[in-house]
Amino acid sequence: MAKIDFGSPLAKIVGAMTGGASPGAANGLKGEWKGDQDKWVKAAHGHHDRTLDDANRIVETDDTIARQGSAQTNAFGHNTPAHMARRMGGPL
């Protein structure tokens, strides 16, 4: 997974600042940005997982309906194509 390094650029900024509250504020910003990034990544993964689960439920429902329809059609002696299960998914 790709990561963003906030520390190195902000360390250069902190090094260029002299005294007062500025270096501490810049270091605090580094932590805030990293925390925000971690929250965003966690939310993105959660959204991916929920979307994948929803898509799989839709496919499973479609597959179930297709099998039921094939069974009903076959009961009347009609030939229907074989039904193959499908799954959505993959890494984010």
Phi, psi and omega in degrees: 000136178289145179231152176257129180261101178278336187296313185297308180296321180289330176297324177294320179295313180301318180296332181276345181272149179240127172053190178063205184269350187299311180299318179296321179295319179295319177295322177297322179296321177303313180295320178297315180297318179296317177298317178297319179298314180299318178296318181295316180297316179298317179295320180296317178295320177297318178297317178300312181298315180294320179295317179296316178299316179297317180297318179295322177296321178297315180297316179298320178295315177300317180297317179298314179298319180295319178295319180295319178295320178295320180295319179293318179295317180296330178298335179265008175085013178271148175271134177232154179293153178295144181259130179250134179291147179235149175225145174264163170142181181139169181291155179285000000 
